[in-house]
Amino acid sequence: MKLLVKFFSITSLLACVLFCVSCKSVRQPDSVPEPLNYCDEDIVQNEIERINSFMEKEPVRALWRASLLGREDVIERCIDYLSTRLEASIEDKNYLDAKRYYKSIIAVKPDWKAKNYSYSQIEKLAYADIPGITSVNKKAPSKISECMKAAVTIWVDRGVKVKNGAGYADVIIGSGFFIDERGYIVTNHHVIDSMVNPKYEGYSRLYIKLSDDNLTKIPAKVVGYDSLLDLALLKVEIVPEYVLNLGSSTDLEIGDKISAIGTPVGLEGTLTSGIVSSFDRKLLALGNVFQIDAAVNSGNSGGPLIDSNLKVQAIVFAGMLQLQGLNFAIPVEYLKQELVYLYGRGEIIHPWIGCFGNTKREGLKKQGLEVQYVLSGGSGFMSGLKPGDVITSFDGKQISSLDDFNFMMMSYETETIVECCYISADGEEKKCLVYLDKRPENPSVTVYNSDLITSSFVPLFGMKLIPSSTTNRNSYTIEKIILGSTADQMSFSENDSVTINGVQIDQKNEVIITTLATKRKKKAFLDVSMSLATSLDSPYYF
């Protein structure tokens, strides 16, 4: 629910023109990274020393940097070291690490093979015994009443809060459902946030209640969670009577009937029905969510959305109490993409390559993912990606849109090397190896702190700037406008003049605000001061 409120708050900020808002002065980095010149022997030797320093703690990064350098002796040394780590991971049965080590080595050297295992064998071991992926639940419900018994109430006891001198029970109530006969439960991250959030310092205890016993609180623990996709995996030491099977998005269309099971406002075992209203609402920092018209209220968060075949198609995560029928759910495909990591990793850290962009279209046809901005010094930058390039495949799989790319990235871990194919701005087909780095908590802040205003305002507000004065360093002319961006929505055009008066990072509201003065062609070149806001994260970062 909080996520949806945040979304509409940011949307309101983006749509409004605010006059005379004071912001901090414009701060820019002293310099930005330049591409390495491997023709210079001193730079080559410095790079080899850097690769050596990465070897122990970041061996995959070391291999990637060696592949960029192109020195076969350095590459072979990195592969030898990484293969030793791979063998150790297999011996320890840490198949997730083994999988990313193997993937990285064969990205650099496609014909490489481990002594006793192929990559497909390692992948099979990593995904062993994951319900909905490699195994089928034997306790699947055969009717709605049995589905109700597979759903649970999530109960987070946070002690007592004091308001106006009186004490009140501080309880977070949500919903969840059994996904595994061993007692694993899926719910929303925001329901159990106080259990895993290091910034929360109060008392917090996690329990569940079964649908046919609303008195007994069963202790539970958090196994894995993903704050970006708002998913969490819990574990209880009981054997569930029924376990829900996961569906597939190919089985569902707009207008199909769905049912939500949960605990709205504390009423356990509530079933509501409706239809799928839309598949493509961008309310999360990654991917799209379903819009549904089934009644959803506080407490439904984390509950299953099932189809007519009694399979889970989505996980309810938000509803607008004041707007009847405007409710949302996370597609089950996202859960399936990262389920193995929820079981095996704890906190999920999403990867990125330090770029920003959107789907490239020719009429109604999707052509790939257009790169509109590349972070200086980031993985994409080091690999040679540039604005105007169009990514067409990733790890051998075709990419036709931003949604394709984001969905595919959910199945990869950070610290992995992957081959990327793209069409350059001049029409040439190219390949590069990209390193999947850790996605920052607030990509917009990273961009602003790491790059010049002229470039960073492309992903932040959708305007490419060029300096227009030798005496006023804050005076710019708009060189390019990104369609659909904040600048586009606010009627900015190419060649409009802009003076940046200040930029403020508002962590409380999770936005960056810039105050500027401008003369816009579409507004008869009238002098106007305004503020623009953008969120700290966005599904257009990748």
Residue pairs with C-beta under 8 A, 6 or more apart in sequence:
1 190
1 298
1 301
1 318
1 319
1 321
2 190
3 190
3 230
3 283
3 284
3 317
3 318
4 283
4 318
4 319
4 320
4 328
6 510
7 283
8 320
9 509
10 509
10 510
10 511
10 533
10 535
13 509
13 511
13 513
13 533
14 486
14 489
14 532
14 533
14 534
14 535
15 489
16 533
17 490
17 528
17 530
17 531
18 530
18 531
19 529
19 530
19 531
20 529
21 513
21 515
21 531
22 502
22 515
23 501
23 502
23 503
23 504
23 513
23 514
23 515
23 531
24 502
24 503
24 504
25 502
26 453
26 474
26 500
26 501
26 502
26 503
27 503
28 452
28 453
29 449
29 450
29 451
29 452
32 376
32 377
32 450
32 451
32 452
32 455
33 376
33 377
33 381
35 381
35 382
35 384
36 43
36 47
36 68
36 382
37 43
38 44
38 47
38 69
38 70
44 69
44 71
47 65
47 69
48 69
48 71
48 74
50 65
51 62
51 65
51 66
51 69
51 74
51 78
52 62
54 61
54 62
54 65
55 62
55 78
55 81
58 415
59 78
59 81
59 82
59 85
59 101
60 82
60 100
60 101
60 104
60 415
60 416
60 417
60 435
61 415
61 435
62 78
62 81
63 75
63 78
63 79
63 82
63 104
63 105
63 108
63 417
64 104
64 108
64 417
64 433
64 435
65 382
66 74
66 75
66 77
66 78
67 75
67 108
67 417
67 433
68 382
68 383
68 433
75 108
75 109
79 105
79 108
79 109
79 112
82 101
82 104
82 105
83 101
83 105
83 114
85 97
85 101
86 98
86 101
86 102
86 105
86 114
87 114
87 115
89 95
89 97
89 98
89 101
90 98
90 114
90 116
90 117
90 122
93 125
95 122
95 125
95 126
95 128
96 126
96 340
96 341
96 344
96 345
96 413
98 122
98 125
98 126
99 119
99 122
99 123
99 126
100 412
100 413
100 415
100 416
102 114
102 117
102 119
102 122
103 119
103 395
103 416
103 417
103 418
104 415
104 416
104 417
105 112
106 112
106 119
107 395
107 417
107 418
107 419
107 433
108 417
108 433
114 122
124 134
126 340
126 344
127 133
127 134
127 340
128 134
129 135
130 339
130 340
130 343
131 137
131 179
131 180
131 181
131 184
131 243
131 246
131 339
132 179
132 245
132 246
132 336
132 339
133 336
133 339
133 340
136 245
137 179
137 180
137 181
137 243
137 244
137 245
138 181
138 243
139 181
139 240
139 241
139 242
139 243
140 242
140 243
140 244
140 245
140 310
141 147
141 149
141 150
141 242
141 244
141 310
142 310
143 310
144 259
144 271
144 310
146 241
146 242
147 242
147 244
147 261
147 304
147 306
147 310
148 211
148 261
148 269
148 271
149 210
149 211
149 212
149 241
149 242
150 177
150 178
150 240
150 241
150 242
150 243
150 244
150 304
151 175
151 176
151 177
151 178
151 211
151 261
151 262
151 269
151 303
151 304
152 175
152 176
152 177
152 178
152 185
152 208
152 209
152 210
152 211
153 173
153 174
153 175
153 176
153 208
153 209
153 211
153 214
153 263
153 268
153 299
154 172
154 173
154 174
154 175
154 176
154 185
154 187
154 191
154 192
154 206
154 207
154 208
154 220
154 234
154 263
154 302
155 171
155 172
155 173
155 206
155 207
155 208
155 209
155 217
156 171
156 172
156 173
156 174
156 191
156 192
156 194
156 195
156 204
156 205
156 206
156 207
157 169
157 170
157 171
157 203
157 204
157 205
157 206
157 207
158 170
158 171
158 172
158 194
158 202
158 203
158 204
158 205
159 170
159 202
159 203
159 204
160 167
160 168
160 169
160 170
161 167
161 168
161 170
162 168
170 202
172 191
172 192
172 194
173 263
173 266
173 298
173 299
174 187
174 188
174 191
174 192
174 262
174 263
174 299
174 300
174 301
174 302
174 303
175 187
175 191
175 261
175 262
175 263
175 299
175 300
175 301
175 302
175 303
175 304
175 316
176 185
176 186
176 187
176 191
176 208
176 234
176 302
176 303
177 185
177 186
177 187
177 244
177 261
177 303
177 304
177 312
178 184
178 185
178 240
178 242
178 243
178 244
179 185
179 186
179 233
179 243
179 244
179 246
180 243
181 239
181 240
181 243
182 235
182 239
183 235
183 236
183 237
183 238
183 239
183 240
184 223
184 233
184 234
184 235
184 343
185 208
185 220
185 233
185 234
185 235
185 236
186 231
186 232
186 233
186 234
186 302
186 304
186 315
186 335
187 231
187 232
187 234
187 301
187 302
187 315
188 230
188 231
188 232
188 301
188 302
188 315
188 317
189 196
189 225
189 226
189 227
189 229
189 230
189 231
189 232
190 230
190 301
190 317
191 232
191 301
191 302
192 206
192 222
192 225
192 232
192 234
193 200
193 227
194 200
194 202
194 204
195 204
195 206
195 222
196 222
196 225
196 347
205 219
206 219
206 220
206 221
206 222
206 234
207 217
207 218
207 219
207 220
208 217
208 218
208 220
208 234
208 236
209 215
209 216
209 217
209 218
209 268
210 216
210 218
211 268
211 269
212 269
214 268
218 236
218 238
219 236
219 237
220 234
220 235
220 236
221 234
221 235
222 232
222 233
222 234
223 233
223 234
223 235
223 342
223 343
223 346
224 232
224 233
224 341
224 342
224 343
224 344
224 345
224 346
224 347
224 348
225 231
225 232
225 233
225 342
225 346
225 347
225 348
226 232
226 338
226 342
226 347
226 348
226 350
228 284
228 285
228 286
228 348
228 350
228 439
228 537
229 284
229 286
229 287
229 330
229 334
229 338
229 348
229 410
230 284
230 317
230 330
231 315
231 330
231 334
231 335
231 338
231 342
232 302
232 342
233 339
233 342
233 343
244 304
244 306
244 310
244 311
244 312
245 310
245 311
245 312
246 311
246 312
246 332
246 335
246 336
247 306
247 307
247 309
247 311
247 312
247 313
247 332
248 311
248 332
248 333
249 279
249 313
249 331
249 332
249 333
251 307
251 309
251 311
251 313
252 258
252 276
252 307
252 313
253 276
254 275
254 276
254 277
254 278
254 279
255 275
255 276
256 275
256 276
256 307
256 308
257 273
257 274
257 275
257 307
257 308
258 273
258 274
258 275
258 276
258 292
258 294
258 305
258 306
258 307
258 313
258 314
259 271
259 272
259 273
259 274
259 294
259 305
259 306
260 271
260 272
260 273
260 274
260 292
260 294
260 295
260 296
260 300
260 303
260 304
260 305
260 316
260 327
260 329
261 269
261 270
261 271
261 303
261 304
261 306
262 270
262 296
262 299
262 300
262 301
262 302
262 303
262 316
263 269
263 270
263 299
263 300
263 303
264 270
264 272
264 295
264 296
264 297
264 298
264 299
264 300
265 297
265 298
265 299
266 299
267 299
270 300
272 294
272 295
272 296
273 294
274 292
274 293
274 294
274 295
274 325
275 292
275 293
275 294
276 290
276 291
276 292
277 290
277 291
277 292
277 293
277 325
278 290
278 291
279 288
279 290
279 291
279 331
280 288
280 403
281 288
281 289
281 290
281 291
281 328
282 288
282 289
282 539
283 289
283 318
283 328
284 330
284 539
285 537
285 538
285 539
285 541
286 350
286 406
286 409
286 410
286 539
287 331
287 334
287 403
287 406
287 407
287 410
287 539
288 331
288 403
288 539
289 314
289 317
289 328
289 329
289 330
289 331
290 305
290 313
290 314
290 328
290 329
290 330
290 331
291 326
291 327
291 328
292 305
292 314
292 327
292 328
292 329
293 325
293 327
294 305
294 327
295 319
295 324
295 325
295 327
296 316
296 318
296 319
296 327
297 319
297 321
298 319
298 321
300 316
300 319
301 316
301 317
301 318
302 315
302 316
302 317
303 315
303 316
304 312
304 314
304 315
304 316
305 312
305 313
305 314
305 315
305 316
305 329
306 312
306 313
307 313
312 332
313 329
313 331
313 332
314 329
314 330
314 331
314 332
315 329
315 330
315 332
315 335
316 327
316 328
316 329
317 328
317 329
317 330
318 327
318 328
319 326
319 327
319 328
320 326
320 327
333 407
334 407
334 410
337 407
337 410
337 411
338 348
338 410
338 411
341 348
341 413
342 348
345 413
349 413
349 414
349 438
349 439
350 409
350 410
350 414
350 438
350 439
351 409
351 412
351 413
351 414
351 416
351 436
351 437
351 438
351 439
352 379
352 409
352 436
352 437
352 438
352 439
352 440
352 443
352 541
352 542
353 378
353 379
353 380
353 383
353 385
353 420
353 434
353 435
353 436
353 437
353 542
354 374
354 375
354 377
354 378
354 379
354 380
354 381
354 437
355 371
355 373
355 374
355 375
355 378
355 380
355 385
355 541
355 542
356 371
356 372
356 373
356 374
356 375
356 447
356 458
356 459
356 538
356 540
356 541
356 542
357 369
357 370
357 371
357 372
357 373
357 402
357 540
357 542
358 369
358 370
358 372
358 402
358 482
358 484
358 540
359 366
359 367
359 368
359 369
359 370
359 400
359 401
359 402
359 403
360 366
360 367
360 368
360 369
360 370
360 390
361 367
366 400
366 401
367 390
367 392
367 400
368 390
368 391
368 392
368 399
368 400
368 401
368 422
368 423
369 390
369 391
369 399
369 401
369 402
369 404
369 405
369 542
370 388
370 389
370 390
370 391
371 380
371 385
371 386
371 387
371 388
371 389
371 390
371 391
371 422
372 387
372 458
372 459
372 482
373 387
373 447
373 455
373 458
373 459
374 380
374 381
374 385
374 386
374 387
375 381
375 446
375 447
375 450
375 451
376 450
376 451
376 455
377 450
378 437
379 434
379 435
379 436
379 437
380 434
382 435
383 420
383 432
383 433
383 434
383 435
384 430
384 432
385 391
385 420
385 422
385 432
385 434
386 424
386 425
387 425
387 458
388 424
388 425
389 422
389 423
389 424
389 425
389 430
390 422
390 423
391 399
391 405
391 420
391 421
391 422
392 398
392 399
392 421
392 422
392 423
393 399
393 420
393 421
394 405
394 408
394 418
394 419
394 420
394 421
395 408
395 412
395 418
395 419
396 419
397 408
398 404
399 405
399 408
402 539
402 540
402 542
405 542
406 539
406 542
409 436
409 542
412 418
412 436
413 436
414 436
414 437
414 438
414 439
415 435
415 436
416 435
416 436
417 433
417 434
417 435
417 436
418 433
418 434
418 436
419 431
419 432
419 433
419 434
420 431
420 432
420 433
420 434
421 429
421 430
421 431
422 429
422 430
422 431
422 432
423 429
423 430
424 430
439 541
440 446
441 537
442 510
442 536
442 537
443 459
443 536
443 537
443 538
443 541
444 459
444 460
444 512
444 534
444 535
444 536
444 537
444 538
445 505
445 512
445 536
447 456
447 459
447 460
448 456
448 460
448 503
448 505
448 512
450 456
453 465
453 476
453 500
454 464
454 465
454 466
454 467
454 476
455 464
457 463
457 464
457 465
457 514
458 464
458 480
458 482
459 538
459 540
459 541
460 512
460 514
460 534
461 485
461 486
461 487
461 514
461 532
461 534
462 481
462 482
462 484
462 485
462 486
462 487
462 488
463 478
463 480
463 481
463 482
463 485
463 487
463 492
463 498
464 478
464 479
464 480
464 481
464 482
465 476
465 477
465 478
465 479
465 498
466 476
466 477
466 479
467 473
467 475
467 476
468 475
468 476
468 477
468 497
469 475
472 499
474 499
474 500
474 501
475 497
475 498
475 499
476 497
476 498
476 499
476 500
477 495
477 496
477 497
477 498
478 487
478 492
478 493
478 494
478 495
478 496
478 497
478 498
479 494
480 494
481 487
481 488
481 492
481 493
481 494
482 488
486 532
486 533
486 534
487 532
490 530
490 532
491 520
491 522
491 523
492 498
492 518
492 520
492 522
493 520
493 521
493 522
495 521
496 518
496 519
496 520
496 521
497 518
497 519
498 516
498 517
498 518
499 516
499 517
499 518
500 514
500 515
500 516
501 515
501 516
501 517
501 529
502 514
502 515
503 512
503 513
503 514
503 515
504 512
504 513
504 514
504 515
505 512
505 536
506 512
506 513
507 536
510 535
510 536
510 537
511 533
511 534
511 535
511 536
512 533
512 534
512 536
513 531
513 532
513 533
514 531
514 532
515 529
515 530
515 531
516 529
516 530
516 531
516 532
517 527
517 528
517 529
518 527
518 528
518 529
518 530
519 525
519 526
519 527
519 528
520 526
520 528
